[in-house]
Amino acid sequence: GELLHEADIVVLGSPRPEEIPLTWIQPGTTVLNCSHDFLSGKFGGGSQRGHFGGLIEEDDVSLLAAALRVQNMVSSGRRWLREQQHRRWRLHCLKLQPLSPVPSDIEISRAQTPKAVDVLAKEIGLLADEIEIYGKSKAKVRLSVLERLKDQADGKYVLVAGITPTPLGEGKSTVTIGLVQALTAHLNVNSFACLRQPSQGPTFGVKGGAAGGGYAQVIPMEEFNLHLTGDIHAITAANNLLAAAIDTRILHENTQTDKALYNRLVPLVNGVREFSEIQLARLKKLGINKTDPSTLTEEEVSKFARLSIDPSTITWQRVLDTNDRFLRKITIGQGNTEKGYSRQAQFDIAVASEIMAVLALTDSLADMKARLGRMVVASDTSGQPVTADDLGVTGALTVLMKDAIKPNLMQTLEGTPVFVHAGPFANIAHGNSSVLADKIALKLVGEEGFVVTEAGFGADIGMEKFFNIKCRASGLVPDAVVLVATVRALKMHGGGPSVTAGVPLKKEYTEENIQLVADGCCNLQKQIQIAQLFGVPVVVALNVFKTDTRAEIDLVCELAKRAGAFDAVPCYHWSIGGKGSVDLARAVREAASKRSRFQFLYDVQLPIVEKIRTIAQAVYGAKDIELSPEAQAKIDRYTQQGFGNLPICMAKTHLSLSHQPDKKGVPRDFILPISDVRASIGAGFIYPLVGTMSTMPGLPTRPCFYDIDLDTETEQVKGLF
């Protein structure tokens, strides 16, 4: 009996196997039945449970069959183990036939047929029950894969950042995609791109889509740029449910006595009154250790039922994923039914919601629930923070977000894998895709592989927040930074004329001008130095445009290396795909093999003002900071409320290292004005506002929507770019 307890495989050779007590065999043991007499079908082989189903064998072959079966089981077990260990993907890459001149992004995207997403998932080592398929070319990946691969070594972690951009953008997404296409389709290295999901606001406004461009993009680009799998809609629904809960609670508290309020909050249902789980948590927070609603004193009833929100302190806004400038300042509650409780409020763009930042920084469902509950929406009349937990809405928010937490799998034009997940704005929030997508990708690529993720806008914003906020939250250590520059942006920093979206570029930008390029390289040098503050090697990727000349390209690469870049490489992925970024891929591989000496810029235990000053001086190059009285009051309040040890997320223009968008190059000797300070407690950062920052974009005179159309015969989208 004892021996049987330890066995992994049990071979039954007894003529009467029914005499062997089932208790002798551990549950989960594989049982091979080779006894002569089991025509009755009572027992059988290869079953994994305690009782056995019916396999019939001849007398003579039974022992041989048993031996072969044991052998088969051992070899299939070995094969399974081998498959769990990491290996190079056997990826079927899609071939490109680049055309010249390069067609529009949507034409290129449409000319390539993506692989079925379940095929891609299998190629990169995902199991069938780890994906949830949306349509043909998108799938959500379940978080259970992290548990399965928890002992797997991570791949190399590479961040793509940029110099201070022109309003046209300098192609960070394009470089990110060109780099993974080069690594996987051309150098046969496992790699994953992790991108942010774009807001639909700019897609119909000025900027157009954000799926990369030319022969380096995510396909199908219209799915990437439109609803994807509905994550932003889920955020909008959760955000606005919380907003509705706040104003409604104020109304009900203002119009009811303590007793009436309490009786409605804890109603009698079928003759029984009981607190819900989240109400019990609130009682505990208030220090009331009771579970029977009828035993609370009058004072406790009042304490429990009244949040006493001070309407002037509400920081939670409603959101919408549309550029609608007329919602920047509104009055709510003007209906008669709201009994005169109107107040001034505003809508932000959906991706500016704190729930988006929470989604991007969380590492599990339980952690997301806790973060959603911690979100502070206002203060009460005595100055204490009021949270989503206090409002009793945390469980509902988590339910609305339960699918959004799973990263979305798509592919590049060359059939390599991409995660598209979360898209917080970089000038208001922290501007990076999700921690979860990066963590899953790092496991899937394996030790020899690469995960390439991008941070919004210039390195002074997106990269600084990636290091100080995202890496602090995730515990992941970056191996290299790719800094994207373009000749046109450098010319702008060298004193070239202003660049405006929708207006043709002036001749300085389309003709050779070595002097402007040389003068503008100061911005590139400064951004290289910023990356070096964090101890991570920098590779400069010069995203080449067709009007750039050889002399301009060589000059930028030479000056970048002189400024301390590990390497500087021109890239041609826009016009020819991954093949045009093979040199970049090789340089990144070499840079990432050096030992990273990564460090944070500041210790979170420092006072809030000191952390802000460190970023302003070390990163932006400011002489000092200047706090408005309001900013100072908020800092004092957050410190008193116990939020002083959070990292800082600066809300600042992305068009200059300073707070003045028209100051190009490397501004010096400026004082950085902090007009206000807000707190995202669920996301886990304090965010100071530098100057005036709009959290709701507007539409231009001629928005992109004039060009967007649907062919009603073929159902093809036209005019997205």
Salt bridges, closest charged atoms under 4 A:
GLU19 OE2 - ARG16 NE 2.53
GLU57 OE2 - ARG69 NH2 2.68
GLU123 OE1 - LYS115 NZ 2.68
GLU130 OE2 - ARG148 NE 2.70
GLU132 OE2 - ARG142 NE 3.68
GLU132 OE2 - LYS406 NZ 3.05
GLU147 OE2 - LYS150 NZ 2.89
ASP154 OD1 - LYS443 NZ 2.98
GLU170 OE1 - ARG488 NE 3.21
GLU222 OE2 - ARG110 NH2 3.38
GLU223 OE1 - LYS138 NZ 2.52
ASP231 OD1 - LYS140 NZ 2.93
ASP247 OD2 - ARG318 NH2 3.01
ASP247 OD1 - ARG343 NE 2.76
GLU253 OE2 - ARG249 NE 2.88
ASP258 OD1 - ARG306 NE 2.53
GLU300 OE1 - LYS290 NZ 2.75
ASP367 OD2 - ARG371 NE 2.83
ASP390 OD1 - ARG282 NH1 3.35
ASP390 OD1 - LYS285 NZ 2.88
ASP403 OD2 - LYS402 NZ 3.26
ASP403 OD1 - LYS406 NZ 2.86
GLU414 OE1 - HIS186 NE2 2.87
ASP438 OD2 - LYS470 NZ 2.67
ASP460 OD2 - LYS652 NZ 3.13
GLU552 OE2 - LYS491 NZ 2.95
ASP554 OD1 - ARG550 NH2 3.47
GLU558 OE2 - ARG562 NE 3.29
ASP567 OD1 - LYS561 NZ 3.90
GLU610 OE2 - ARG613 NH1 2.88
ASP624 OD1 - ARG613 NE 2.83
ASP676 OD1 - LYS634 NZ 2.89
ASP676 OD2 - ARG678 NE 3.92
ASP707 OD1 - ARG702 NH2 3.09
